[in-house]
Amino acid sequence: MPLLLVVACTPPRTRRAPDPQALRGVKLGLPVPADARRTPGIGCGQISQDLTLRAHKVLVAAFSDNGAEASNSNRAPWVLNVALREATLGEENTRARRTDRSPANPVQPVGPEAPPLDQPQESLVNSGNGSAVVVLDATLVHNGEPLWTGTVTGHAESAPCVQAIDKVREALADAVDELRERVTPLLHQAQ
């Protein structure tokens, strides 16, 4: 039991330090990211509907800390368009299970070999549902012309279904740090 408590309290990763002079003088538009997720569910029975607004705040802070003049504008000389494609803590926890009830299907029918409905259907041991993942798709645009398109992934580790929302936010910060590291050299070269 003490080992489980130690694992459950996984400290957040150390964030990558920005260079406050790297983007000095760059005017960067950061519109609110699009939410391209299939569902606001992040797994473990948790929902995060405001994750795109949180992503926007983290993006503005990350690029401002790097010296850019960040704004919400999509008409700035440089614009970074971002879409939140995935945000989960254990992909297996976001799928419908036969015990999930909905108005259309109160309980999914199963064959005689299926375990009883009150028995857990997915293992929490070694199942990967302690790994938070956030995926961002991004496009860097200069004066209306796309210059770079890419996908970044952020990660955070936890015990299964512990601190789900906090760990997804930690993975979001990791993805934004990765995005900042990829985009900064492109903006720096163009100065």
N, C-alpha and C positions, 0 to 999 in steps of 0.2 A: 504494500500500500504506500509506504513512503516514496518508493521509486516512481510510482504513478504521479504523486504530487509534484515531485521534482520535474518530471517530464511535462506535466500540465502547465507549469509556470515557465515556459520557454521565453526567455527575454527576447525583445525585438532585436533585429539586426541593426548594426550601426549604419546609419545613413551615410552615403558618400558625400564628402564635403564639396560644396560648390566653390568656384573661383570667382570672387566678386568683381574681378576686372575682365573676365573672359568675353563678355558681351556688352561692354560699355559702349553706349551710343546706338545700339541696335534697337529699333522700334519693332516689337513683336506683338502681333495680334494673336490672342488665345481665346477664340470663341468657346462657349460652354460645350463640352464634349457631347457627342451623340450617344445615346444608349442603344447599342445594337445587340444587347443580350436577349435571349429568348424569354427570359423570366427574371424578375427582380430577386428571386430566391437565390441565396448563396449557399444553400445546403444546411444540414443540421436543423431544419425547421426554421431558419432565420431568413428574413427579407431585408434587403437594403435598397430602398427605392431612391434615396438621395445620393447614391454613389457617384453619379455624374457631376453633381454640384460639388461634392468633396474632391473629386478628381480635378475639377476646374480650380479650386482653391489651392490644391497641391501643385498644379502646373504653374499657376501664376507665381506662387511663392518660390518654386524651384528656379524658374527662369529669371525672376527678379533678383534672387540671391546670386545669380550668375552675372548680374550687371545689366540685364536687358530692361528696357522700358516696356513692361508688359501691360497690355490693355485687353479689353473684351472685344475689340474691333476685329471685323473680318476684312477691313479695308486698309490695314497697315501695310507698309512696304513688305514686311515679312509676316506670314500668317501660318500658324501651326494648327491644322485641323486634326482633332483626335476623336476616335470612337471607342467606347468601352465595349469590347466584344465579349469578354467573359470575366466573371468574378465568382469563384466558387471555393468552398472549403470541402474538398472531397466530392468529385464529380458524381460518385455513386449516390450521394445524398441529395442530389437535385432531381433525380429521375422519379417518376411516379412508381409507387410500389402497389402491390395488390391490396394492401390494407389502407391505402389512401382513399378517402371518400370524396366524391364529387357529386353534384346533382345528377349528372348523366349516368354515373356508374358508382353506386354506393360501395360495392366490394367486387373486385375482379374475380371471376370464377377461376378455379384451379382444378387440377387433376387430383386423384387420390394419393399420389406420391408426394404432394406438397406438404411442408411442415404446417403445424397449426397456426392460425392467424395471430395468436398472442405470442408466438415465438419470434425473436429477432430474425430478420431475413438476410442481414448483411453483417459480416463480422467487423467488429471495431478494431480487432487486432491485425496489424499488418495490412490494412486495407487501403492506406493512402489517404484516408479522410482527415488526416491531420495536416495535409499540405494545402495551404491556401494559394490560389493562382489567380492573377489578374492579367488579362491580355488587352493591350491597347493597339489599335491600328492608327497610324498617323501619316499625314501628308504635309510636307513643308512647301509652302507656296511663296514665290517672290514675284511681286508685281503681277499677280494673276496667273503666273505660269508655275505648274508643279515642278519642283526640283528633286524631291526625294519622297519616297513612300516606303514605309516599313512597319513592322510589327514588333512590339516588345512585350516581354513577359516578366512579371514580378512574382516573387515567391515569398512565403513565410511558413514557418513550421510551428506546429502545436501538437498537443495531445489531441486525439480524435474529438471533434466537436467541442473543444474548450476555447472560449473567447472567439467564437466564430467571426463576429463583426469586426472585432479589433484586429484579428489576424488577416482578414480580407483588406482592411485599411492599410495594414503594414505591407501587404503584397502590392497594393496600389502605389504606395510611396516608393517601393522598390522598382516598380515598372516606370514611374515618372523619373526616378533617378537614371534608369537605363536610357530612357528617351532623351533626357537632357544631355547625357554623355554622347549619344549618337548625333544629336542635332547641333550641339555647340560647335564642333569643328566646322560644320558646313556654314554656319552663320559667321564664324570667326574668319574663315577664308574669304568670304564675300565682302568683308569690310574694306 
